[in-house]
Amino acid sequence: FIFTGGNKMSGHSKFANIKHKKEKNDAAKGKVSGRQLNWTQMVRTTDFWLMLTLLLCGAITGMMIFSQTVGIATNQIGLSVSLATSAVAFLSLINTFGRLAAGAISDKLGQPLSLFFACLLTICGLLLLANCGKGSNFVFFTALVIIGFPFGAFLGIFPGYTAAAFGTKFNGANYGIMFCGFALSGAIGPWL
C-alpha cells in the first residue's frame, strides 16, 4: 500500500512538486502551463499507472470497511444490529467530512504529502480496528473515523492531483479514466 504510492507521495515524481507560477500575461489570458496530456497519452505514462494503483489501494480499504461494518460491529464488537447499521451511517458522515477537508489540507500540505498521511491514517485505523474486541465501542468508532476520513480524502484530492499531473485541458476525461481505480476498489474491496 505505502510502497506502491511511496514514489508519488514522497515527491520524487516529475510532477509532485509542480509550482503554479504563471506570468501575469498568461494568467490574464487564462492560459494553462505545464504538460497537457489527453487520456490516450496519459495511460501510456508510468505516473498514470502509479497513481491509479495508489487510488485503488486507498479506496479498497474504505470499500472493504463499508461493506463489512455491520458484520464487524455485530460479531467482533457485539453491537446490536440497529447500532451496527448506525455505524455505517456514521462512517458515511466521516467520509463526507474527509472529502470536504481534503481540499483545504492538500492546499496547505500539497497533494503528495496529504495522500501520504491518508495512507498512514488508513493503516492506523485498520490496526486499531483489528484490535477491537467485545464491548470496545469507543475504539471501534474511533477506528471508523480514522479509516473513513482518509477514504474521503482520497476522493477529494485525486481530481486535482490528476490535473496537476496531466494538465487541466483534458482533466474531465483524464479523471474519468483515473476513477477506474475507484471502480476496481468497489469490485475488489468487499471481497477482501
Backbone as CSV, one residue per row, in Angstrom:
resi,resn,N_x,N_y,N_z,CA_x,CA_y,CA_z,C_x,C_y,C_z
1,PHE,0.839,-1.187,0.000,0.000,0.000,0.000,0.877,1.241,0.000
2,ILE,1.730,1.389,0.990,2.621,2.548,1.067,3.702,2.435,-0.004
3,PHE,4.214,1.227,-0.227,5.279,1.035,-1.193,4.841,1.470,-2.588
4,THR,3.613,1.099,-2.972,3.118,1.404,-4.308,3.091,2.897,-4.566
5,GLY,2.564,3.644,-3.627,2.434,5.080,-3.835,3.564,5.881,-3.232
6,GLY,4.527,5.225,-2.650,5.615,5.927,-1.984,6.326,6.919,-2.874
7,ASN,6.588,6.519,-4.108,7.266,7.406,-5.037,6.405,8.625,-5.331
8,LYS,5.113,8.433,-5.482,4.207,9.541,-5.755,4.121,10.471,-4.554
9,MET,4.021,9.897,-3.370,3.770,10.696,-2.188,5.024,11.344,-1.631
10,SER,6.171,10.766,-1.886,7.392,11.330,-1.337,7.868,12.533,-2.141
11,GLY,7.238,12.778,-3.280,7.589,13.947,-4.066,8.715,13.700,-5.049
12,HIS,9.015,12.437,-5.329,10.108,12.138,-6.248,9.655,11.985,-7.683
13,SER,8.382,12.111,-7.968,7.962,12.014,-9.349,8.155,13.362,-10.011
14,LYS,8.109,13.374,-11.312,8.414,14.597,-12.032,7.339,15.656,-11.892
15,PHE,6.152,15.294,-11.405,5.116,16.291,-11.284,4.713,16.570,-9.843
16,ALA,5.313,15.910,-8.885,4.872,16.062,-7.498,5.127,17.457,-6.952
17,ASN,6.145,18.122,-7.433,6.475,19.441,-6.904,6.175,20.552,-7.905
18,ILE,5.111,20.363,-8.678,4.729,21.365,-9.671,4.435,22.683,-8.967
19,LYS,5.000,23.730,-9.462,4.734,25.060,-8.938,3.788,25.755,-9.904
20,HIS,2.820,26.394,-9.349,1.825,27.056,-10.188,2.165,28.535,-10.341
21,LYS,3.379,28.788,-10.870,3.823,30.154,-11.110,3.545,30.486,-12.568
22,LYS,2.696,31.445,-12.767,2.386,31.871,-14.126,2.802,33.323,-14.264
23,GLU,3.190,33.655,-15.413,3.465,35.059,-15.684,2.140,35.806,-15.702
24,LYS,2.187,37.076,-15.384,0.957,37.866,-15.335,0.216,37.815,-16.657
25,ASN,0.961,37.808,-17.744,0.360,37.766,-19.078,-0.444,36.483,-19.270
26,ASP,0.162,35.366,-18.912,-0.514,34.079,-19.074,-1.750,33.984,-18.193
27,ALA,-1.646,34.485,-16.959,-2.782,34.434,-16.044,-3.929,35.288,-16.573
28,ALA,-3.591,36.440,-17.110,-4.622,37.333,-17.640,-5.324,36.709,-18.844
29,LYS,-4.585,35.950,-19.628,-5.166,35.328,-20.816,-5.821,33.983,-20.515
30,GLY,-5.668,33.508,-19.288,-6.287,32.242,-18.919,-5.558,31.021,-19.476
31,LYS,-4.302,31.182,-19.850,-3.543,30.056,-20.383,-3.155,29.096,-19.261
32,VAL,-3.074,27.824,-19.589,-2.611,26.841,-18.622,-1.173,26.496,-18.941
33,SER,-0.403,26.253,-17.891,1.007,25.919,-18.112,1.240,24.456,-17.791
34,GLY,2.406,23.961,-18.140,2.740,22.564,-17.874,2.263,21.662,-19.002
35,ARG,2.408,20.368,-18.756,2.004,19.427,-19.797,0.490,19.264,-19.826
36,GLN,-0.032,19.047,-21.012,-1.467,18.888,-21.231,-1.674,17.586,-22.010
37,LEU,-1.820,16.492,-21.281,-1.964,15.192,-21.919,-3.428,14.802,-22.031
38,ASN,-3.791,14.239,-23.192,-5.135,13.673,-23.293,-5.109,12.266,-22.704
39,TRP,-6.237,11.596,-22.647,-6.290,10.324,-21.932,-5.444,9.243,-22.595
40,THR,-5.321,9.266,-23.916,-4.501,8.225,-24.564,-3.021,8.433,-24.269
41,GLN,-2.601,9.678,-24.159,-1.217,9.958,-23.779,-0.999,9.654,-22.305
42,MET,-1.986,9.984,-21.478,-1.876,9.785,-20.035,-1.684,8.308,-19.686
43,VAL,-2.472,7.421,-20.299,-2.400,5.997,-19.929,-1.091,5.347,-20.355
44,ARG,-0.309,6.024,-21.164,0.996,5.496,-21.576,2.122,5.899,-20.628
45,THR,1.793,6.660,-19.587,2.828,7.105,-18.657,2.892,6.209,-17.421
46,THR,4.061,6.127,-16.843,4.246,5.398,-15.585,3.516,6.106,-14.454
47,ASP,3.495,7.441,-14.513,2.798,8.210,-13.480,1.333,7.798,-13.378
48,PHE,0.692,7.604,-14.512,-0.716,7.212,-14.501,-0.908,5.887,-13.768
49,TRP,-0.102,4.910,-14.093,-0.284,3.581,-13.501,0.030,3.580,-12.011
50,LEU,1.014,4.371,-11.600,1.303,4.500,-10.164,0.165,5.205,-9.434
51,MET,-0.357,6.263,-10.030,-1.462,6.978,-9.405,-2.725,6.135,-9.369
52,LEU,-2.991,5.393,-10.430,-4.161,4.508,-10.462,-4.061,3.448,-9.369
53,THR,-2.877,2.895,-9.197,-2.658,1.886,-8.158,-2.816,2.501,-6.773
54,LEU,-2.325,3.719,-6.599,-2.479,4.404,-5.319,-3.951,4.655,-5.001
55,LEU,-4.714,5.098,-5.985,-6.146,5.312,-5.776,-6.848,3.995,-5.483
56,LEU,-6.489,2.958,-6.195,-7.069,1.631,-5.955,-6.801,1.179,-4.525
57,CYS,-5.557,1.269,-4.097,-5.206,0.833,-2.738,-5.865,1.702,-1.679
58,GLY,-5.910,2.995,-1.903,-6.531,3.887,-0.938,-8.032,3.688,-0.827
59,ALA,-8.669,3.369,-1.925,-10.123,3.204,-1.919,-10.556,1.799,-1.495
60,ILE,-9.710,0.815,-1.688,-10.082,-0.560,-1.313,-10.428,-0.648,0.168
61,THR,-9.653,0.005,1.003,-9.894,-0.064,2.446,-11.277,0.453,2.793
62,GLY,-11.620,1.622,2.260,-12.931,2.183,2.534,-14.054,1.299,2.035
63,MET,-13.910,0.775,0.829,-14.938,-0.102,0.272,-15.063,-1.389,1.089
64,MET,-13.936,-1.897,1.525,-13.942,-3.123,2.335,-14.657,-2.877,3.656
65,ILE,-14.335,-1.778,4.320,-14.923,-1.494,5.631,-16.399,-1.127,5.495
66,PHE,-16.751,-0.344,4.478,-18.168,-0.016,4.286,-19.016,-1.280,4.133
67,SER,-18.514,-2.219,3.363,-19.314,-3.419,3.110,-19.346,-4.376,4.301
68,GLN,-18.407,-4.246,5.218,-18.314,-5.199,6.327,-18.579,-4.590,7.701
69,THR,-18.931,-3.312,7.751,-19.089,-2.639,9.042,-20.134,-3.304,9.930
70,VAL,-21.276,-3.649,9.378,-22.329,-4.259,10.194,-21.855,-5.603,10.756
71,GLY,-21.221,-6.405,9.929,-20.709,-7.698,10.391,-19.640,-7.551,11.458
72,ILE,-18.737,-6.621,11.276,-17.683,-6.388,12.269,-18.310,-5.889,13.573
73,ALA,-19.244,-4.953,13.442,-19.862,-4.361,14.638,-20.650,-5.397,15.442
74,THR,-21.383,-6.275,14.752,-22.198,-7.254,15.492,-21.368,-8.433,15.986
75,ASN,-20.499,-8.954,15.148,-19.747,-10.159,15.507,-18.509,-9.892,16.357
76,GLN,-17.736,-8.877,15.976,-16.467,-8.613,16.662,-16.650,-7.715,17.894
77,ILE,-17.510,-6.704,17.772,-17.678,-5.729,18.847,-18.858,-6.082,19.754
78,GLY,-19.850,-6.764,19.195,-21.015,-7.149,19.976,-22.117,-6.096,20.002
79,LEU,-22.148,-5.221,19.008,-23.187,-4.201,18.943,-24.501,-4.805,18.451
80,SER,-25.600,-4.158,18.780,-26.901,-4.576,18.253,-26.942,-4.257,16.759
81,VAL,-27.856,-4.886,16.047,-27.963,-4.656,14.607,-28.311,-3.195,14.325
82,SER,-29.184,-2.600,15.136,-29.552,-1.196,14.895,-28.363,-0.257,15.110
83,LEU,-27.571,-0.486,16.133,-26.387,0.338,16.359,-25.325,0.067,15.291
84,ALA,-25.241,-1.169,14.847,-24.280,-1.521,13.789,-24.629,-0.827,12.482
85,THR,-25.911,-0.758,12.157,-26.304,-0.050,10.932,-26.091,1.457,11.091
86,SER,-26.224,1.961,12.298,-25.913,3.375,12.552,-24.423,3.639,12.352
87,ALA,-23.608,2.643,12.609,-22.161,2.791,12.396,-21.850,3.025,10.919
88,VAL,-22.626,2.409,10.026,-22.426,2.631,8.590,-22.761,4.080,8.236
89,ALA,-23.852,4.594,8.800,-24.214,5.991,8.567,-23.150,6.924,9.131
90,PHE,-22.621,6.592,10.293,-21.554,7.373,10.913,-20.308,7.370,10.016
91,LEU,-19.958,6.215,9.479,-18.811,6.097,8.575,-19.027,6.955,7.330
92,SER,-20.243,6.977,6.817,-20.558,7.809,5.646,-20.390,9.289,5.954
93,LEU,-20.806,9.690,7.136,-20.665,11.085,7.544,-19.190,11.483,7.659
94,ILE,-18.392,10.623,8.266,-16.957,10.888,8.400,-16.298,10.941,7.024
95,ASN,-16.728,10.056,6.126,-16.227,10.045,4.760,-16.516,11.387,4.085
96,THR,-17.689,11.918,4.295,-18.054,13.219,3.732,-17.149,14.322,4.277
97,PHE,-16.909,14.312,5.587,-16.008,15.303,6.172,-14.605,15.187,5.580
98,GLY,-14.160,13.958,5.328,-12.851,13.753,4.718,-12.765,14.351,3.332
99,ARG,-13.823,14.208,2.561,-13.846,14.777,1.209,-13.806,16.294,1.256
100,LEU,-14.570,16.854,2.185,-14.621,18.317,2.284,-13.309,18.904,2.800
101,ALA,-12.722,18.265,3.785,-11.491,18.791,4.388,-10.262,18.540,3.530
102,ALA,-10.311,17.535,2.678,-9.128,17.151,1.900,-8.620,18.269,1.002
103,GLY,-9.528,19.022,0.426,-9.095,20.111,-0.448,-8.270,21.139,0.303
104,ALA,-8.764,21.550,1.457,-8.034,22.540,2.256,-6.709,21.972,2.755
105,ILE,-6.720,20.710,3.154,-5.493,20.080,3.648,-4.462,19.976,2.532
106,SER,-4.893,19.541,1.354,-3.934,19.394,0.252,-3.455,20.750,-0.262
107,ASP,-4.263,21.791,-0.101,-3.795,23.131,-0.466,-2.654,23.577,0.440
108,LYS,-2.703,23.177,1.696,-1.651,23.560,2.649,-0.432,22.639,2.574
109,LEU,-0.669,21.331,2.510,0.434,20.359,2.548,0.908,19.921,1.169
110,GLY,0.087,20.081,0.168,0.369,19.533,-1.146,-0.291,18.169,-1.276
111,GLN,-0.585,17.776,-2.489,-1.281,16.516,-2.726,-0.462,15.288,-2.330
112,PRO,0.817,15.209,-2.689,1.571,14.003,-2.317,1.652,13.778,-0.808
113,LEU,1.939,14.821,-0.057,2.051,14.683,1.394,0.688,14.379,2.022
114,SER,-0.349,14.990,1.508,-1.700,14.715,2.007,-2.077,13.255,1.784
115,LEU,-1.762,12.734,0.618,-2.055,11.318,0.329,-1.201,10.390,1.188
116,PHE,0.024,10.798,1.465,0.884,10.007,2.348,0.256,9.893,3.732
117,PHE,-0.200,11.016,4.261,-0.849,10.987,5.579,-2.158,10.211,5.538
118,ALA,-2.872,10.286,4.429,-4.104,9.493,4.297,-3.782,8.000,4.361
119,CYS,-2.699,7.602,3.720,-2.276,6.192,3.782,-1.913,5.792,5.204
120,LEU,-1.150,6.641,5.884,-0.761,6.343,7.267,-1.975,6.235,8.184
121,LEU,-2.906,7.170,8.052,-4.119,7.115,8.864,-4.917,5.841,8.599
122,THR,-5.010,5.462,7.344,-5.745,4.245,6.988,-5.127,3.024,7.651
123,ILE,-3.824,2.935,7.604,-3.133,1.803,8.228,-3.364,1.802,9.738
124,CYS,-3.259,2.974,10.359,-3.505,3.073,11.811,-4.934,2.671,12.147
125,GLY,-5.877,3.109,11.339,-7.275,2.759,11.568,-7.531,1.275,11.440
126,LEU,-6.913,0.657,10.455,-7.074,-0.791,10.282,-6.461,-1.567,11.447
127,LEU,-5.296,-1.119,11.904,-4.667,-1.780,13.058,-5.523,-1.625,14.314
128,LEU,-6.090,-0.449,14.497,-6.967,-0.214,15.642,-8.219,-1.081,15.546
129,LEU,-8.790,-1.162,14.360,-9.984,-1.978,14.156,-9.692,-3.457,14.389
130,ALA,-8.532,-3.902,13.968,-8.159,-5.314,14.157,-8.004,-5.664,15.636
131,ASN,-7.706,-4.674,16.463,-7.516,-4.921,17.896,-8.757,-4.637,18.736
132,CYS,-9.869,-4.350,18.087,-11.124,-4.137,18.815,-11.686,-5.479,19.261
133,GLY,-12.279,-5.479,20.412,-12.917,-6.687,20.922,-14.317,-6.381,21.408
134,LYS,-14.941,-7.358,22.002,-16.303,-7.213,22.533,-16.364,-6.032,23.503
135,GLY,-17.336,-5.177,23.275,-17.554,-4.053,24.174,-16.666,-2.848,23.952
136,SER,-15.767,-2.891,23.008,-14.872,-1.746,22.776,-15.506,-0.785,21.761
137,ASN,-16.670,-0.277,22.118,-17.431,0.591,21.228,-16.671,1.860,20.864
138,PHE,-16.081,2.512,21.865,-15.367,3.758,21.607,-14.197,3.530,20.650
139,VAL,-13.454,2.479,20.863,-12.308,2.176,19.995,-12.794,1.850,18.587
140,PHE,-13.908,1.139,18.500,-14.481,0.788,17.197,-14.866,2.046,16.413
141,PHE,-15.579,2.958,17.048,-15.998,4.177,16.354,-14.805,5.088,16.060
142,THR,-13.804,5.072,16.914,-12.570,5.821,16.644,-11.876,5.254,15.408
143,ALA,-11.825,3.936,15.298,-11.227,3.295,14.119,-12.001,3.674,12.857
144,LEU,-13.326,3.750,12.964,-14.125,4.153,11.798,-13.792,5.574,11.367
145,VAL,-13.566,6.452,12.323,-13.173,7.837,11.995,-11.828,7.832,11.282
146,ILE,-10.885,7.062,11.817,-9.530,7.058,11.265,-9.483,6.381,9.893
147,ILE,-10.421,5.516,9.603,-10.491,4.873,8.281,-11.342,5.702,7.314
148,GLY,-12.471,6.211,7.779,-13.402,6.921,6.906,-12.898,8.256,6.407
149,PHE,-12.214,9.001,7.263,-11.719,10.320,6.876,-10.735,10.236,5.709
150,PRO,-9.702,9.386,5.784,-8.784,9.330,4.642,-9.405,8.727,3.387
151,PHE,-10.394,7.846,3.559,-11.080,7.308,2.384,-11.739,8.454,1.616
152,GLY,-12.392,9.355,2.335,-12.960,10.529,1.690,-11.886,11.446,1.127
153,ALA,-10.765,11.534,1.825,-9.674,12.401,1.373,-9.124,11.954,0.024
154,PHE,-9.013,10.655,-0.180,-8.532,10.162,-1.475,-9.412,10.686,-2.603
155,LEU,-10.716,10.638,-2.395,-11.629,11.077,-3.444,-11.683,12.588,-3.568
156,GLY,-11.351,13.300,-2.517,-11.302,14.750,-2.584,-10.027,15.293,-3.210
157,ILE,-8.953,14.552,-3.094,-7.647,15.013,-3.576,-7.377,14.611,-5.022
158,PHE,-7.833,13.432,-5.421,-7.412,12.890,-6.712,-7.832,13.682,-7.958
159,PRO,-8.978,14.353,-7.991,-9.251,15.151,-9.203,-8.196,16.237,-9.439
160,GLY,-7.833,16.960,-8.383,-6.798,17.989,-8.511,-5.428,17.403,-8.765
161,TYR,-5.164,16.261,-8.162,-3.876,15.597,-8.357,-3.726,15.151,-9.810
162,THR,-4.816,14.673,-10.375,-4.795,14.269,-11.784,-4.554,15.479,-12.675
163,ALA,-5.201,16.596,-12.357,-4.993,17.819,-13.141,-3.561,18.320,-13.019
164,ALA,-2.999,18.246,-11.813,-1.621,18.694,-11.615,-0.641,17.806,-12.372
165,ALA,-0.952,16.542,-12.470,-0.039,15.600,-13.120,-0.122,15.645,-14.644
166,PHE,-1.342,15.789,-15.164,-1.531,15.634,-16.610,-2.127,16.853,-17.300
167,GLY,-2.361,17.911,-16.553,-2.888,19.134,-17.134,-4.389,19.265,-16.943
168,THR,-4.861,20.478,-17.069,-6.277,20.766,-16.847,-7.115,20.688,-18.117
169,LYS,-6.484,20.766,-19.267,-7.223,20.827,-20.520,-8.112,19.607,-20.732
170,PHE,-7.616,18.434,-20.410,-8.377,17.200,-20.613,-8.732,16.532,-19.292
171,ASN,-8.806,17.299,-18.217,-8.972,16.702,-16.892,-10.282,15.938,-16.736
172,GLY,-11.336,16.360,-17.388,-12.607,15.632,-17.286,-12.461,14.196,-17.748
173,ALA,-11.877,14.015,-18.910,-11.661,12.660,-19.432,-10.574,11.940,-18.649
174,ASN,-9.498,12.652,-18.316,-8.389,12.022,-17.601,-8.815,11.518,-16.235
175,TYR,-9.563,12.338,-15.494,-10.006,11.879,-14.179,-11.037,10.763,-14.307
176,GLY,-11.833,10.803,-15.359,-12.764,9.703,-15.606,-12.038,8.378,-15.763
177,ILE,-10.908,8.394,-16.457,-10.097,7.178,-16.609,-9.423,6.837,-15.279
178,MET,-8.893,7.842,-14.586,-8.239,7.614,-13.296,-9.227,7.025,-12.290
179,PHE,-10.485,7.415,-12.388,-11.511,6.956,-11.459,-11.772,5.453,-11.586
180,CYS,-11.243,4.843,-12.641,-11.352,3.377,-12.761,-10.690,2.689,-11.567
181,GLY,-9.692,3.328,-10.969,-9.079,2.774,-9.759,-10.088,2.653,-8.644
182,PHE,-10.971,3.644,-8.523,-12.029,3.591,-7.517,-13.046,2.508,-7.869
183,ALA,-13.389,2.414,-9.147,-14.344,1.392,-9.582,-13.807,-0.014,-9.297
184,LEU,-12.538,-0.224,-9.550,-11.926,-1.528,-9.253,-11.947,-1.813,-7.758
185,SER,-11.748,-0.778,-6.949,-11.779,-0.984,-5.496,-13.163,-1.406,-5.038
186,GLY,-14.199,-0.912,-5.731,-15.559,-1.319,-5.397,-15.826,-2.768,-5.723
187,ALA,-15.114,-3.284,-6.708,-15.267,-4.696,-7.057,-14.405,-5.585,-6.177
188,ILE,-13.226,-5.113,-5.783,-12.285,-5.931,-5.028,-12.480,-5.814,-3.518
189,GLY,-12.678,-4.584,-3.022,-12.738,-4.325,-1.577,-13.709,-5.192,-0.806
190,PRO,-14.958,-5.329,-1.249,-15.903,-6.147,-0.479,-15.510,-7.627,-0.387
191,TRP,-14.679,-8.084,-1.296,-14.278,-9.497,-1.272,-13.120,-9.766,-0.317
192,LEU,-12.430,-8.708,0.101,-11.271,-8.904,0.986,-11.682,-9.169,2.408
